Amino acid sequence: MAFSPDGQKAFAWDSAGQVLAWDTTTGQPTAADNPPARPAPGPAISPDGGFTAQPDGNRVRLVDRLNPPVNQPWPLPDAGERKRYHAEQAERAEQQKQWFVVSFHLRGCCWTTRTTSS
């Protein structure tokens, strides 16, 4: 996932490397003109820090970080969704023989998991 420098588009790459783009205002697909370099898999933070775009199966989840939902103090997916996502990323990293690191920050503590291959 990546954002355009002005934050008006969110970009994602499919498994074949095709670039997909969405208008961040309307959520509608748009032309994938001038995409940034393909980043590492995972979520992206908009240039102004206001939004996070996260792959979610065949969808992209755009989360407003500055105005989280009223009944949800943390703008994060639920625990089951986070576990599923990180398990998929770890499996992909293992298959590709790459590093995978996840950090969990809870009340000042940090737990890190890492998948390596020999």
ZAKOL-757407 format. One record per residue: residue in three letters; residue number from 1; x, y, z of N, C-alpha, C in turn. Coordinates in nm, 4 decimals. Each point is the difference from the previous one (the first is absolute). Last residue first. Example, Ala and Ser with C-alpha at 12.3 -4.5 7.8 and 13.67 -1.06 7.14 Angstrom:
<kolvos>
residuo,num,n.px,n.py,n.pz,ca.px,ca.py,ca.pz,c.px,c.py,c.pz
ser,2,1.2850,-0.2250,0.7080,0.0820,0.1190,0.0060,-0.0770,0.1090,0.0730 .
ala,1,0.0290,-0.5720,-0.0070,-0.0890,0.1190,0.0000,0.0900,0.1200,0.0000 .
</kolvos>
This chain:
<kolvos>
residuo,num,n.px,n.py,n.pz,ca.px,ca.py,ca.pz,c.px,c.py,c.pz
ser,118,1.6319,-2.0148,0.7178,0.1429,-0.0321,-0.0073,0.0425,-0.0219,-0.1414 .
ser,117,-0.3906,0.3308,0.2349,0.0194,-0.1295,-0.0647,0.1485,-0.0227,-0.0166 .
thr,116,-0.3708,0.3008,0.3333,0.1206,-0.0066,-0.0824,0.0052,-0.1346,-0.0681 .
thr,115,-0.3473,0.3577,0.2956,0.0110,-0.1251,-0.0728,0.1254,0.0076,-0.0840 .
arg,114,-0.2011,0.2591,0.4701,0.0797,0.0027,-0.1210,0.0036,-0.1385,-0.0607 .
thr,113,-0.2441,0.3653,0.3978,0.0111,-0.1358,-0.0528,0.0749,0.0091,-0.1316 .
thr,112,-0.0589,0.3206,0.4717,0.0308,-0.0119,-0.1411,0.0072,-0.1478,-0.0363 .
trp,111,-0.1908,0.3763,0.4009,0.0269,-0.1393,-0.0315,0.0236,-0.0082,-0.1500 .
cys,110,-0.0098,0.4018,0.4090,0.0083,-0.0345,-0.1414,0.0348,-0.1477,-0.0138 .
cys,109,-0.2220,0.4012,0.3711,0.0789,-0.1210,-0.0234,0.0003,-0.0304,-0.1493 .
gly,108,-0.2506,0.3657,0.1962,0.1418,0.0216,0.0207,0.0874,-0.1212,-0.0202 .
arg,107,-0.4860,-0.0175,-0.0569,0.0306,0.0667,0.1268,0.1493,0.0097,0.0281 .
leu,106,-0.0616,-0.2539,-0.4127,-0.1110,0.0018,0.0941,0.0473,0.0609,0.1311 .
his,105,0.1464,-0.1237,-0.5426,0.0267,0.0963,0.1054,-0.1231,0.0091,0.0890 .
phe,104,0.2419,-0.3476,-0.3835,-0.1239,0.0309,0.0696,0.0351,0.0919,0.1171 .
ser,103,0.2290,-0.1720,-0.5024,0.0170,0.0537,0.1350,-0.1360,0.0332,0.0572 .
val,102,0.2455,-0.3226,-0.4107,-0.1211,0.0637,0.0498,0.0297,0.0485,0.1406 .
val,101,0.2701,-0.2032,-0.4777,0.0049,0.0509,0.1362,-0.1322,0.0670,0.0331 .
phe,100,0.2854,-0.3390,-0.3761,-0.1322,0.0538,0.0328,0.0044,0.0411,0.1464 .
trp,99,0.3572,-0.1531,-0.4460,-0.0280,0.0348,0.1386,-0.1429,0.0484,0.0127 .
gln,98,0.1222,-0.3472,-0.3953,0.0277,0.1374,0.0399,-0.0309,0.0183,0.1477 .
lys,97,-0.0743,-0.3757,-0.3489,0.1261,-0.0015,0.0732,0.0457,0.1424,0.0329 .
gln,96,-0.4201,-0.1602,-0.2062,0.0935,0.0795,-0.0787,0.1381,0.0092,0.0645 .
gln,95,-0.3511,-0.2362,0.2159,0.0042,-0.0564,-0.1348,0.1036,0.0720,-0.0861 .
glu,94,-0.0836,0.1697,0.4319,0.0678,-0.1294,0.0079,0.0135,-0.0625,-0.1384 .
ala,93,-0.2457,0.3979,0.0372,0.1427,0.0257,0.0217,0.0784,-0.1308,0.0052 .
arg,92,-0.4688,-0.0275,-0.0261,0.0552,0.0499,-0.1259,0.1501,0.0242,0.0138 .
glu,91,-0.2316,-0.1204,0.3886,0.0053,-0.1130,-0.0929,0.0613,0.0425,-0.1328 .
ala,90,-0.0784,0.3346,0.3187,0.1089,-0.0874,0.0439,0.0153,-0.1185,-0.0945 .
gln,89,-0.3631,0.2912,-0.0709,0.1254,0.0666,-0.0331,0.1195,-0.0868,0.0397 .
glu,88,-0.4295,-0.1542,0.1178,0.0168,-0.0017,-0.1456,0.1329,0.0622,-0.0406 .
ala,87,-0.1186,0.0231,0.4521,0.0298,-0.1390,-0.0360,0.0219,-0.0126,-0.1503 .
his,86,-0.1411,0.4154,0.1691,0.1405,-0.0252,0.0297,0.0401,-0.1439,-0.0315 .
tyr,85,-0.4566,0.1203,-0.0599,0.0853,0.0778,-0.0897,0.1475,-0.0317,0.0249 .
arg,84,-0.3199,-0.1913,0.2917,-0.0093,-0.0573,-0.1347,0.0965,0.0700,-0.0953 .
lys,83,-0.0401,0.1787,0.4329,0.0681,-0.1296,0.0041,-0.0004,-0.0647,-0.1381 .
arg,82,-0.2419,0.3994,0.0541,0.1443,0.0258,0.0082,0.0782,-0.1313,-0.0024 .
glu,81,-0.4674,-0.0305,0.0160,0.0435,0.0502,-0.1303,0.1500,0.0273,0.0006 .
gly,80,-0.2005,-0.1258,0.4079,-0.0028,-0.1113,-0.0950,0.0489,0.0410,-0.1379 .
ala,79,-0.0491,0.3347,0.3391,0.1131,-0.0903,0.0254,0.0055,-0.1160,-0.0988 .
asp,78,-0.2372,0.4496,-0.1707,-0.0122,-0.0815,0.1204,0.1143,-0.1006,0.0076 .
pro,77,0.0964,0.4599,-0.2480,-0.0895,-0.1147,-0.0214,-0.0076,-0.0814,0.1289 .
leu,76,0.1008,0.5166,0.0576,0.0668,-0.1225,-0.0431,-0.1036,-0.1064,-0.0319 .
pro,75,0.0184,0.4907,0.2095,-0.0368,-0.0265,-0.1399,0.0753,-0.1194,-0.0573 .
trp,74,-0.1703,0.1322,0.5158,0.1203,-0.0283,-0.0776,-0.0401,-0.0308,-0.1431 .
pro,73,-0.3383,0.1079,0.3157,0.1066,0.0957,0.0297,0.1276,-0.0234,-0.0794 .
gln,72,-0.5319,-0.0899,-0.0733,0.1215,-0.0785,-0.0195,0.1200,0.0924,0.0216 .
asn,71,-0.4645,0.1429,-0.0057,0.0015,-0.1128,0.0930,0.1233,-0.0880,-0.0135 .
val,70,-0.0543,0.3934,-0.2831,-0.0311,0.0393,0.1377,0.0126,-0.1155,0.0977 .
pro,69,0.2956,0.0133,-0.4527,-0.1407,-0.0162,0.0337,-0.0225,0.0245,0.1495 .
pro,68,0.4198,0.2513,-0.1962,-0.0427,-0.1394,0.0107,-0.1488,-0.0078,0.0332 .
asn,67,0.3296,0.3701,-0.2000,-0.1372,-0.0011,0.0500,-0.0499,-0.1437,0.0088 .
leu,66,0.4433,0.0881,-0.1387,-0.0221,0.1214,0.0777,-0.1387,0.0046,0.0633 .
arg,65,0.1556,-0.3528,-0.2963,0.0773,-0.0044,0.1243,-0.0261,0.1201,0.0893 .
asp,64,-0.2686,-0.2865,-0.3937,0.0229,0.1389,0.0392,0.0677,-0.0015,0.1362 .
val,63,0.0031,-0.3906,-0.3923,-0.0344,0.0327,0.1378,0.0368,0.1449,0.0287 .
leu,62,-0.0988,-0.3763,-0.4235,0.0532,0.1326,0.0264,-0.0494,0.0414,0.1379 .
arg,61,0.0652,-0.4847,-0.2933,-0.0649,0.0679,0.1119,0.0708,0.1326,0.0238 .
val,60,-0.0722,-0.3518,-0.4346,0.0953,0.0851,0.0703,-0.0783,0.0722,0.1077 .
arg,59,-0.0772,-0.5032,-0.2710,-0.0388,0.1382,0.0250,0.1180,0.0769,0.0597 .
asn,58,-0.0288,-0.4795,-0.0881,-0.0163,0.0645,-0.1308,-0.0409,0.1458,0.0139 .
gly,57,0.2274,-0.1844,0.4155,-0.0485,-0.0953,-0.1003,-0.0036,0.0663,-0.1358 .
asp,56,0.1392,0.3160,0.2887,-0.0962,-0.0813,0.0757,-0.0634,-0.0982,-0.0984 .
pro,55,0.4239,0.4112,0.0668,-0.0627,-0.1058,-0.0797,-0.0874,-0.0867,0.0887 .
gln,54,0.0942,0.5188,0.1105,0.0448,-0.1348,0.0321,-0.0680,-0.0998,-0.0911 .
ala,53,0.1122,0.5616,0.1215,-0.0606,-0.0894,-0.0992,0.0591,-0.1375,0.0247 .
thr,52,-0.0657,0.4769,0.3038,0.0767,-0.1218,-0.0243,-0.0777,-0.0799,-0.1030 .
phe,51,0.0131,0.5591,0.1541,-0.0641,-0.1246,-0.0397,0.1010,-0.1126,-0.0091 .
gly,50,0.1170,0.4569,0.1344,-0.1403,-0.0093,0.0374,-0.0667,-0.1326,-0.0291 .
gly,49,0.4615,0.2000,-0.0900,-0.0152,-0.0822,0.1184,-0.1436,-0.0235,0.0422 .
asp,48,0.1985,0.2276,-0.3999,-0.0335,0.0885,0.1126,-0.0196,-0.0771,0.1305 .
pro,47,0.1048,-0.2355,-0.4097,0.1043,0.1003,0.0233,-0.0288,0.0929,0.1178 .
ser,46,-0.2096,-0.4951,0.0151,-0.0093,0.1130,-0.0924,0.1060,0.1043,0.0339 .
ile,45,0.0637,-0.5254,0.0961,-0.0528,0.1180,0.0683,0.0028,0.1156,-0.0990 .
ala,44,-0.0305,-0.5716,-0.0508,0.0701,0.1246,-0.0308,-0.0677,0.1134,0.0757 .
pro,43,0.0488,-0.5919,0.0292,-0.0742,0.1256,-0.0005,0.0879,0.1190,-0.0343 .
gly,42,0.1521,-0.4787,-0.1913,-0.0556,0.0460,0.1264,-0.0690,0.1332,-0.0123 .
pro,41,0.4364,-0.2407,-0.2822,-0.1414,-0.0298,0.0262,-0.0448,0.0539,0.1352 .
ala,40,0.3911,0.2603,-0.2494,-0.0141,-0.1320,0.0624,-0.1482,-0.0259,0.0249 .
pro,39,0.0615,0.3432,-0.3856,0.0586,-0.0162,0.1325,-0.0095,-0.1446,0.0476 .
arg,38,0.0282,0.2533,-0.5035,-0.0717,-0.0994,0.0787,0.0677,-0.0188,0.1357 .
ala,37,0.0143,0.4705,-0.2639,0.0677,-0.1297,-0.0034,-0.0754,-0.0961,0.0907 .
pro,36,-0.3153,0.3715,-0.1704,0.1338,0.0009,0.0613,0.0646,-0.1364,-0.0171 .
pro,35,-0.3562,0.1838,-0.3670,0.0063,-0.0630,0.1326,0.1410,0.0133,0.0583 .
asn,34,-0.2572,0.2087,-0.4182,0.1148,0.0388,0.0827,0.0028,-0.0649,0.1381 .
asp,33,-0.4538,-0.0890,-0.2222,0.1041,0.0844,-0.0588,0.1069,0.0340,0.1027 .
ala,32,-0.4260,-0.3052,-0.0356,0.1217,-0.0192,0.0805,0.1161,0.0770,-0.0618 .
ala,31,-0.5616,0.0800,-0.0052,0.1178,-0.0325,-0.0798,0.1232,-0.0068,0.0893 .
thr,30,-0.4487,-0.1062,0.2504,0.0424,0.1090,-0.0868,0.1234,-0.0436,-0.0768 .
pro,29,-0.4417,-0.1809,0.3576,0.1205,-0.0262,-0.0790,0.0293,0.1180,-0.0917 .
gln,28,-0.2652,0.1086,0.4517,-0.0217,-0.0631,-0.1303,0.1324,-0.0287,-0.0698 .
gly,27,-0.0919,0.2380,0.4251,0.0172,-0.1441,0.0143,-0.0179,-0.0750,-0.1304 .
thr,26,-0.0043,0.4960,0.1209,-0.1232,-0.0713,-0.0355,0.0072,-0.1496,0.0246 .
thr,25,0.3701,0.2889,0.1105,-0.1173,0.0777,0.0393,-0.1287,-0.0783,-0.0223 .
thr,24,0.4356,-0.1603,-0.1296,-0.0177,-0.0075,0.1450,-0.1198,0.0805,0.0491 .
asp,23,0.0965,-0.2748,-0.4684,-0.0116,0.1388,0.0430,-0.0289,-0.0034,0.1503 .
trp,22,0.2667,-0.4024,-0.2499,-0.1308,0.0474,0.0447,0.0105,0.1463,0.0361 .
ala,21,0.2873,-0.4297,-0.2970,-0.0075,0.1281,0.0700,-0.1434,0.0355,0.0342 .
leu,20,0.3948,-0.4186,-0.1687,-0.1401,0.0389,0.0127,-0.0035,0.1301,0.0786 .
val,19,0.3835,-0.3201,-0.2949,-0.0294,0.1083,0.0936,-0.1494,0.0333,-0.0074 .
gln,18,0.2876,-0.4771,-0.0970,-0.0835,0.1047,-0.0595,-0.0352,0.1027,0.1065 .
gly,17,0.2513,-0.4207,0.0621,0.0724,0.1260,-0.0105,-0.0789,0.1123,-0.0643 .
ala,16,-0.1322,-0.4635,0.1258,0.0688,0.0030,-0.1294,0.0777,0.1298,-0.0199 .
ser,15,-0.2710,-0.0765,0.3880,0.1073,-0.1002,0.0005,0.0777,-0.0048,-0.1311 .
asp,14,-0.2253,0.4674,0.1190,-0.0494,-0.1374,0.0114,0.1170,-0.0961,-0.0111 .
trp,13,-0.0171,0.5170,0.1968,0.0526,-0.0839,-0.1063,-0.0556,-0.1394,0.0194 .
ala,12,-0.1476,0.5441,0.1379,0.0285,-0.1362,0.0443,0.0493,-0.0776,-0.1207 .
phe,11,-0.1155,0.5530,0.1826,0.0442,-0.0984,-0.0981,0.0216,-0.1355,0.0667 .
ala,10,-0.2769,0.5084,0.0616,0.0620,-0.1127,0.0701,0.0313,-0.1051,-0.1061 .
lys,9,-0.0850,0.5720,-0.0153,-0.0158,-0.1361,-0.0510,0.0676,-0.0997,0.0927 .
gln,8,-0.0032,0.4685,0.0947,-0.1272,-0.0112,-0.0710,-0.0264,-0.1389,-0.0563 .
gly,7,0.3981,0.2094,0.2435,-0.0970,-0.0747,0.0787,-0.1340,-0.0212,-0.0677 .
asp,6,0.4357,0.2043,-0.1536,-0.1036,0.0931,0.0462,-0.1095,-0.0684,0.0815 .
pro,5,0.3664,-0.2526,-0.1911,0.0575,0.1044,0.0861,-0.1040,0.0990,0.0533 .
ser,4,-0.1686,-0.4921,-0.1000,0.0632,0.1005,-0.0846,0.0547,0.1092,0.0922 .
phe,3,-0.0393,-0.4886,0.2060,-0.0805,0.1164,-0.0340,0.0758,0.0855,-0.1001 .
ala,2,0.0011,-0.5606,0.1290,0.0710,0.1283,0.0003,-0.1006,0.1093,-0.0341 .
met,1,0.0730,-0.5841,0.0999,-0.0841,0.1166,0.0000,0.0893,0.1237,0.0000 .
</kolvos>
